[in-house]
């Protein structure tokens, strides 16, 4: 999927912007080949390049969705680590796989991270490596501990929502940052409450980008529709695991899910379906 063509990427962007209400279709020309896109599938009048076919199979469930969804992603090593024991994670994945992540950002309404990731990584959460519009950036920050420093706060590329617990004292925020209050439970914000707050803001397609603890909470709460694991050919051997769930005693208790694999730049994207 490294050589995804511009016409196919433009078609996916158009599908993400389209208001799907029925069985209508979008028709695009890809180097002389007619590409027809519908909500749940695509077809072409002739053979498309392998990278284009893989991109459509991987990204159309996101771009063509007519209903709200929640997708999570984690970049990890072969042994499931997302960082070393010192927290170093730059960069587990290579440039082609990072471009895939930016494509996913361009197809969703909002990208969500936890307060720890915001503080440790100072991310931008933009689509600077691909064509498309930046999503709304969302920080799960019940105590309001994330300082307004780093590129996400210093560059108003897109709005930022800071999800905080109700009753916090007001603070002055950058002009593109807005606080949204959520009722906090014993263990912080419930994933369902986070999604409800984002839906109330008109944000329907949600990407949970990290860190591992945040993604794990959404999996445990059965709040995910899809998960993309971006797997690099690294063996770290120790450090932070990507997914940590409550222990089980028997393998029969484990969730067996549907998945498809896609090669990307010498790495692998594993697309996992929790529900359609």
C-alpha positions in Angstrom: 0.0 0.0 0.0 3.1 2.2 -0.1 2.3 3.3 -3.6 -1.3 4.3 -3.1 -2.3 6.4 -6.1 -3.6 10.0 -5.8 -6.9 9.3 -7.6 -7.8 6.5 -5.1 -6.8 8.6 -2.1 -8.9 11.5 -3.5 -11.8 9.0 -3.9 -11.5 7.9 -0.3 -11.5 11.5 0.9 -14.6 12.1 -1.2 -16.3 9.1 0.4 -15.4 10.3 3.9 -17.0 13.7 3.1 -20.1 12.2 1.4 -23.4 12.1 3.3 -24.3 8.5 2.7 -28.1 8.0 3.0 -28.8 5.1 0.7 -27.4 2.8 -1.9 -25.9 5.7 -4.0 -22.4 5.4 -5.3 -19.4 7.6 -6.1 -17.7 7.1 -9.5 -14.0 8.0 -10.1 -11.5 7.5 -12.9 -8.3 5.9 -11.8 -5.8 5.9 -14.7 -8.6 5.0 -17.2 -10.2 2.5 -14.8 -13.7 3.2 -13.5 -13.9 2.9 -9.7 -17.3 2.7 -8.1 -17.5 3.3 -4.3 -20.4 2.5 -2.1 -20.7 2.5 1.7 -19.6 -1.0 2.3 -17.8 -2.1 -0.9 -16.1 -1.0 -4.1 -15.8 -2.4 -7.6 -13.8 -1.4 -10.7 -14.2 -1.9 -14.4 -10.7 -3.3 -14.7 -7.8 -4.4 -12.4 -6.4 -1.7 -10.1 -2.9 -1.6 -8.8 -2.4 -3.9 -5.8 -1.6 -0.9 -3.5 -4.9 0.8 -4.5 -6.9 -2.4 -3.9 -5.3 -2.9 -0.5 -6.0 0.8 0.4 -9.6 0.5 -0.6 -10.1 -2.7 1.4 -8.4 -1.3 4.5 -9.8 2.3 4.5 -13.2 2.1 2.9 -14.8 0.7 6.1 -13.7 4.1 7.7 -14.4 6.4 4.7 -17.7 4.9 3.7 -19.3 4.5 7.1 -22.8 6.0 7.4 -23.0 5.6 11.1 -20.8 6.6 14.1 -17.8 4.4 14.9 -14.8 4.3 17.2 -11.5 3.1 15.8 -8.3 2.7 17.8 -4.7 2.3 16.6 -1.4 1.3 18.2 2.1 1.3 16.7 4.0 -1.6 18.2 6.8 -4.1 17.9 6.5 -7.8 17.0 6.4 -8.6 20.7 3.6 -6.1 21.4 5.6 -3.3 22.9 4.8 0.4 22.3 7.8 1.8 24.0 11.0 0.8 25.9 11.1 0.7 29.7 12.3 4.3 29.7 9.3 5.4 27.6 11.2 5.9 24.3 8.8 5.3 21.3 10.3 7.5 18.5 9.9 5.9 16.1 8.7 2.3 16.4 7.1 2.5 13.0 8.6 3.7 9.7 7.5 6.5 7.4 5.1 4.5 5.3 3.1 3.2 8.2 3.1 6.7 9.8 1.6 7.9 6.5 -1.1 5.3 6.9 -1.9 6.8 10.4 -2.1 10.2 8.9 -4.5 8.9 6.2 -6.7 7.5 9.0 -6.7 10.9 10.7 -7.8 12.6 7.5 -10.8 10.2 7.3 -12.1 10.8 10.9 -13.7 13.7 12.7 -11.7 13.6 15.8 -8.5 12.0 17.2 -8.3 11.3 20.9 -5.3 10.8 23.2 -4.9 10.6 27.0 -3.3 13.2 29.2 -0.2 11.1 29.7 0.4 10.8 25.9 -0.2 14.5 25.5 2.4 15.4 28.1 5.1 12.8 27.1 4.9 13.1 23.3 3.8 16.7 22.7 2.1 15.4 19.5 0.7 17.5 16.6 -2.1 15.1 15.6 -2.3 16.6 12.1 -2.3 15.1 8.6 0.9 16.8 7.5 2.2 13.7 5.6 -0.9 13.3 3.4 -3.5 15.4 1.6 -6.6 16.1 3.7 -8.1 18.1 6.6 -6.8 17.9 10.1 -9.3 16.3 12.6 -10.4 17.9 15.8 -7.7 17.0 18.5 -9.2 15.7 21.8 -7.3 15.2 25.1 -8.8 13.1 27.9 -7.7 15.2 30.9 -10.1 14.8 33.9 -7.9 16.8 36.3 -6.8 19.5 33.7 -3.2 18.7 34.2 -2.0 19.0 30.6 0.0 22.2 30.2 -0.8 24.3 27.1 2.7 23.7 25.6 3.8 22.0 22.4 2.7 22.2 18.8 -0.9 21.2 19.4 -1.4 24.3 21.5 1.0 26.6 19.8 -0.2 26.0 16.3 -3.9 26.4 15.7 -4.0 23.9 12.8 -7.3 22.5 14.1 -9.5 22.9 17.2 -8.6 21.2 20.4 -11.1 19.9 22.9 -9.9 19.3 26.5 -12.2 16.8 28.2 -12.2 17.7 32.0 -14.2 16.7 35.0 -17.1 18.9 36.0 -16.4 21.5 38.6 -12.8 22.4 37.7 -11.9 26.0 38.2 -11.9 27.9 34.8 -8.5 28.7 33.2 -7.5 30.8 30.3 -6.9 28.6 27.2 -5.4 29.3 23.8 -8.0 30.6 21.3 -8.4 27.3 19.5 -8.7 25.2 22.7 -12.1 24.6 24.4 -12.8 22.7 27.6 -15.7 20.2 27.6 -16.9 19.0 31.0 -17.8 15.3 31.6 -19.0 13.7 34.8 -16.2 11.6 36.2 -16.7 8.2 37.8 -14.5 6.3 40.3 -12.1 5.3 37.6 -12.2 8.5 35.6 -14.2 9.0 32.5 -16.1 6.0 31.1 -15.5 5.5 27.4 -19.2 5.6 26.7 -19.3 9.1 28.4 -16.4 10.3 26.2 -18.1 9.1 23.0 -21.4 10.6 24.0 -19.7 14.0 24.7 -17.9 13.9 21.3 -21.1 12.9 19.5 -22.8 15.9 21.1 -20.1 18.0 19.5 -21.1 16.7 16.1 -18.0 14.3 16.0 -19.1 10.9 14.8 -16.0 9.2 13.4 -13.6 8.8 16.4 -10.0 7.6 16.3 -8.5 6.6 19.7 -4.8 7.1 19.0 -3.2 6.4 22.4 -1.7 5.6 24.6 -1.9 2.0 25.4 -3.8 2.5 28.6 -6.5 4.6 26.9 -6.9 2.1 24.0 -7.1 -0.8 26.6 -9.8 1.0 28.5 -11.9 1.3 25.3 -11.4 -2.4 24.5 -12.3 -3.4 28.0 -15.5 -1.3 27.8 -16.5 -2.9 24.5 -16.5 0.6 23.0 -14.5 -0.1 19.8 -15.7 -1.0 16.4 -12.2 -1.4 14.8 -8.6 -1.6 15.8 -5.5 -1.1 13.6 -2.3 -2.5 14.9 0.7 -1.1 13.1 3.4 -3.7 13.6 7.1 -3.0 13.0 9.8 -5.7 12.6 11.3 -5.0 16.0 11.9 -7.2 19.0 12.2 -4.9 22.1 11.9 -7.6 24.7 10.8 -5.4 27.6 9.0 -2.1 28.1 5.4 -0.9 27.8 2.8 -3.3 26.4 0.3 -1.9 24.0 -2.8 -3.7 25.3 -3.4 -4.6 29.0 -6.7 -6.2 29.9 -7.9 -7.9 33.1 -6.5 -11.4 33.4 -8.4 -14.5 32.3 -8.0 -18.1 33.5 -8.8 -20.0 30.3 -8.2 -19.3 26.6 -11.9 -20.1 26.0 -12.6 -16.7 27.8 -10.5 -14.8 25.2 -12.2 -12.8 22.4 -11.6 -14.3 19.0 -12.0 -11.5 16.4 -12.0 -11.1 12.7 -8.8 -9.6 11.2 -7.1 -8.8 7.9 -3.4 -8.0 7.3 -2.0 -5.5 4.9 1.7 -5.0 4.1 2.9 -1.4 4.3 6.5 -0.4 3.7 8.1 -3.5 5.2 5.7 -3.4 8.1 2.2 -4.7 8.7 -1.2 -3.2 9.5 -3.5 -5.7 11.2 -7.1 -4.5 10.9 -9.3 -6.0 13.6 -13.1 -5.9 13.5 -14.9 -5.8 16.9 -18.3 -5.1 15.3 -19.7 -3.9 12.0 
